[in-house]
Amino acid sequence: MISIEERQFGAVSTLIVTPGGQEQTLLPTVFVYHGWTHRKESELMLANFLAKAGFRVVLPDAKYHGKRHGSQMFSELMFEFWQIVMQSVDEFGPLVAALQAEALVDPERLGVTGTSMGGITTDAILARYPNVKVGVDKIGSPMPVAFAKWQTSQLPQSIQERYQNQIETTLADLAEYDLALNAERLAGRPLHFYHGTADPMVPYQFTADFITQITEDETPATSQVTLTTENNGQHKVSDEAQLDTVTFMQAHLK
């Protein structure tokens, strides 16, 4: 039995999933971030597994997603992608503080995971918040600067020239959230990646390049980074990967 409560924290709509009967108990907490064009409800299967394993699970809607989505078409929001990621990272701290004030979240037992855009958000949160103990990135990227440059290269030259200043500003801002540029910030915390080699949306190469980088320049800060590679895997997450996420959280957070 689990409990699902919908709550609003400022502009952020969330679902909070808890083991039944422990709604007011201080629990290890996992924040779960959804992908582009999805919503918090799309991660309820994983939340169910995590809650049954004894975690409180917080699922936020990203800006322009779920209950925060207005009349915009997602095709009109493509240039907002990285601002959405960075805003989710900025909103993480206040969400933790609000739940901590209610004695619901233990700040010493925080985990984060996400899918696609949510995986990118997961890595960026680890780059920003040293109190997060563990992360699992599924089909995301720990190298937002390199990934954003690749995205830009796919645009027509005329569009690149038209938005050159905005692109350069975004790339500069993203450096603060980039684990490849700030690998020491992991500080030995466990971080697991799940990615398929044939992913056409968020190329596997960025995850693989990060793993190669930290393997060649191995330090204690990155000693707990691991990767599960799905050969020929597309831009999707298997049930097995979701169950493995629960196991990983149990091993490092409880």
PLY file of the C-alpha trace (Angstrom):
ply
format ascii 1.0
element vertex 254
property float x
property float y
property float z
element edge 253
property int vertex1
property int vertex2
end_header
0.00 0.00 0.00
1.30 3.44 -0.91
0.04 7.00 -0.45
-0.03 9.56 -3.29
-0.53 13.23 -2.45
-0.53 16.15 -4.88
1.05 19.30 -3.47
1.95 22.73 -4.74
5.17 24.47 -3.68
5.16 27.94 -5.17
5.02 27.43 -8.94
6.00 23.77 -8.68
3.30 21.12 -8.83
4.44 17.84 -7.29
3.29 14.36 -6.42
4.57 12.90 -3.17
4.48 9.12 -2.98
5.04 7.49 0.40
4.77 4.03 1.96
1.27 3.66 3.40
1.00 4.81 7.00
4.33 6.70 6.88
3.08 9.95 5.39
4.39 11.97 8.36
7.53 9.90 8.98
11.03 11.18 8.29
12.23 9.00 5.39
15.08 8.79 2.90
13.80 10.68 -0.12
14.27 10.29 -3.86
13.42 13.12 -6.25
12.35 11.83 -9.67
12.46 14.04 -12.78
10.51 13.36 -15.98
11.53 13.85 -19.60
10.82 16.46 -22.27
7.09 16.77 -23.12
6.24 14.37 -20.26
4.87 15.11 -16.81
5.38 13.96 -13.23
2.74 11.24 -13.57
4.87 9.52 -16.23
7.29 8.45 -13.47
4.67 6.90 -11.17
5.70 3.31 -11.91
9.20 3.98 -10.59
7.76 5.98 -7.69
5.58 3.02 -6.77
8.60 0.70 -6.69
10.62 3.18 -4.63
7.84 3.80 -2.11
7.34 0.07 -1.62
11.08 -0.11 -0.88
10.66 2.43 1.92
11.43 5.77 0.27
9.49 9.00 0.14
9.37 9.99 -3.54
8.94 13.53 -4.82
7.95 14.02 -8.46
8.01 17.65 -9.66
6.56 18.99 -12.89
9.24 20.87 -14.84
8.41 24.35 -16.10
5.95 24.24 -19.05
5.16 20.58 -18.28
2.22 18.85 -16.62
0.18 21.30 -14.54
2.67 24.02 -15.46
1.94 23.71 -19.18
-0.02 26.51 -20.77
-1.14 26.91 -24.35
2.34 26.70 -25.85
3.24 24.03 -28.35
6.38 22.13 -27.38
7.79 22.92 -30.82
7.69 26.57 -29.71
9.63 25.79 -26.56
12.70 24.10 -28.01
14.89 27.09 -27.22
13.61 26.93 -23.63
14.95 23.39 -23.08
18.09 24.34 -21.20
16.37 27.10 -19.24
13.85 24.49 -18.10
16.65 22.19 -16.92
18.42 24.97 -15.06
15.19 26.15 -13.45
14.45 22.62 -12.20
17.91 22.62 -10.60
17.26 26.00 -9.00
13.90 24.79 -7.68
15.38 21.66 -6.10
16.86 23.47 -3.10
13.64 25.25 -2.07
11.66 22.01 -2.49
14.04 20.19 -0.14
13.92 23.08 2.34
10.11 23.16 2.35
9.81 19.42 3.02
12.63 19.52 5.57
10.75 22.26 7.45
7.87 19.79 7.79
10.26 17.12 9.11
9.44 14.90 6.10
12.82 14.87 4.35
16.13 13.88 5.88
18.74 16.19 4.26
21.39 13.53 4.90
19.49 10.92 2.85
18.64 12.51 -0.48
18.73 10.81 -3.88
17.81 11.97 -7.34
17.02 10.21 -10.61
15.42 11.05 -13.91
14.76 10.08 -17.50
16.12 11.91 -20.57
15.72 15.62 -19.70
15.23 14.36 -16.15
18.52 12.46 -16.36
20.25 15.65 -17.46
18.59 17.42 -14.53
19.82 14.67 -12.20
23.44 15.22 -13.21
23.09 18.99 -12.96
21.65 18.69 -9.44
24.64 16.60 -8.40
26.89 19.31 -9.83
25.11 21.97 -7.76
24.09 20.30 -4.50
26.76 18.48 -2.47
24.19 17.21 0.06
22.60 14.83 -2.49
24.01 11.40 -1.74
23.28 9.38 -4.87
22.04 9.75 -8.44
20.82 7.61 -11.33
20.74 9.13 -14.82
18.68 7.19 -17.35
19.23 8.18 -21.03
20.40 11.67 -20.08
23.78 13.38 -20.37
26.40 14.52 -17.83
27.91 16.80 -20.50
25.28 19.51 -21.17
27.72 21.88 -22.84
28.86 19.29 -25.40
25.28 18.07 -25.87
23.94 21.60 -26.39
26.67 22.27 -28.97
25.63 19.09 -30.78
21.97 20.17 -30.69
22.96 23.55 -32.12
24.93 21.90 -34.92
21.73 20.17 -36.06
20.02 23.52 -36.71
20.06 25.33 -40.07
22.95 27.78 -40.29
20.52 30.70 -40.55
18.95 29.77 -37.21
22.36 29.37 -35.59
23.34 32.85 -36.75
20.02 34.40 -35.71
20.27 33.06 -32.16
24.06 33.18 -31.80
24.07 35.44 -28.74
21.42 33.39 -26.96
23.29 30.17 -27.77
26.59 31.54 -26.45
24.94 32.76 -23.24
23.28 29.40 -22.66
26.53 27.50 -23.22
28.31 29.75 -20.72
25.54 29.23 -18.15
25.56 25.45 -18.64
29.22 25.16 -17.69
28.19 25.48 -14.03
25.99 22.38 -14.35
28.41 20.23 -16.38
29.93 17.23 -14.59
32.59 16.82 -17.27
33.82 20.32 -16.38
33.29 19.88 -12.64
33.92 16.18 -12.01
35.54 16.90 -8.63
32.14 17.99 -7.32
30.96 14.38 -7.31
33.23 13.96 -4.28
32.97 10.17 -4.32
29.18 10.07 -4.46
27.58 7.11 -6.30
26.21 7.98 -9.73
24.93 5.36 -12.14
24.15 5.80 -15.82
21.83 3.73 -17.98
22.02 4.36 -21.72
21.46 2.63 -25.05
24.07 2.83 -27.79
21.53 3.59 -30.54
19.79 6.47 -28.76
18.95 9.06 -31.46
17.64 11.75 -29.08
20.35 12.02 -26.42
23.36 10.30 -27.99
25.09 7.64 -25.94
28.44 9.12 -26.96
28.23 11.90 -24.38
27.80 9.42 -21.54
30.54 7.20 -22.95
32.89 10.17 -23.35
32.33 11.16 -19.73
33.09 7.64 -18.54
36.25 7.60 -20.68
37.30 10.98 -19.27
36.97 9.96 -15.64
38.55 6.55 -16.30
41.62 8.11 -17.90
41.85 10.72 -15.13
40.69 8.55 -12.25
40.33 10.29 -8.89
38.50 9.43 -5.64
35.87 12.01 -6.63
34.64 9.84 -9.52
35.41 6.39 -8.14
31.72 5.57 -7.62
30.52 6.37 -11.15
29.17 3.37 -13.07
27.43 2.69 -16.39
25.03 0.09 -17.74
25.16 0.02 -21.54
22.31 -1.45 -23.57
23.70 -2.46 -26.94
21.47 -1.10 -29.73
19.17 0.42 -27.09
16.96 3.29 -28.22
15.67 6.33 -26.31
13.65 4.35 -23.79
14.05 2.90 -20.31
13.33 -0.74 -19.61
11.47 -2.02 -16.57
14.71 -3.74 -15.59
16.51 -0.40 -15.50
13.76 1.03 -13.29
14.05 -1.89 -10.88
17.83 -1.51 -10.91
17.33 2.14 -9.95
15.47 1.02 -6.84
18.21 -1.46 -5.98
20.86 1.22 -6.43
18.99 3.61 -4.12
18.60 0.87 -1.52
22.33 0.13 -1.61
23.46 3.75 -1.22
20.71 5.74 0.47
18.93 3.69 3.14
0 1
1 2
2 3
3 4
4 5
5 6
6 7
7 8
8 9
9 10
10 11
11 12
12 13
13 14
14 15
15 16
16 17
17 18
18 19
19 20
20 21
21 22
22 23
23 24
24 25
25 26
26 27
27 28
28 29
29 30
30 31
31 32
32 33
33 34
34 35
35 36
36 37
37 38
38 39
39 40
40 41
41 42
42 43
43 44
44 45
45 46
46 47
47 48
48 49
49 50
50 51
51 52
52 53
53 54
54 55
55 56
56 57
57 58
58 59
59 60
60 61
61 62
62 63
63 64
64 65
65 66
66 67
67 68
68 69
69 70
70 71
71 72
72 73
73 74
74 75
75 76
76 77
77 78
78 79
79 80
80 81
81 82
82 83
83 84
84 85
85 86
86 87
87 88
88 89
89 90
90 91
91 92
92 93
93 94
94 95
95 96
96 97
97 98
98 99
99 100
100 101
101 102
102 103
103 104
104 105
105 106
106 107
107 108
108 109
109 110
110 111
111 112
112 113
113 114
114 115
115 116
116 117
117 118
118 119
119 120
120 121
121 122
122 123
123 124
124 125
125 126
126 127
127 128
128 129
129 130
130 131
131 132
132 133
133 134
134 135
135 136
136 137
137 138
138 139
139 140
140 141
141 142
142 143
143 144
144 145
145 146
146 147
147 148
148 149
149 150
150 151
151 152
152 153
153 154
154 155
155 156
156 157
157 158
158 159
159 160
160 161
161 162
162 163
163 164
164 165
165 166
166 167
167 168
168 169
169 170
170 171
171 172
172 173
173 174
174 175
175 176
176 177
177 178
178 179
179 180
180 181
181 182
182 183
183 184
184 185
185 186
186 187
187 188
188 189
189 190
190 191
191 192
192 193
193 194
194 195
195 196
196 197
197 198
198 199
199 200
200 201
201 202
202 203
203 204
204 205
205 206
206 207
207 208
208 209
209 210
210 211
211 212
212 213
213 214
214 215
215 216
216 217
217 218
218 219
219 220
220 221
221 222
222 223
223 224
224 225
225 226
226 227
227 228
228 229
229 230
230 231
231 232
232 233
233 234
234 235
235 236
236 237
237 238
238 239
239 240
240 241
241 242
242 243
243 244
244 245
245 246
246 247
247 248
248 249
249 250
250 251
251 252
252 253
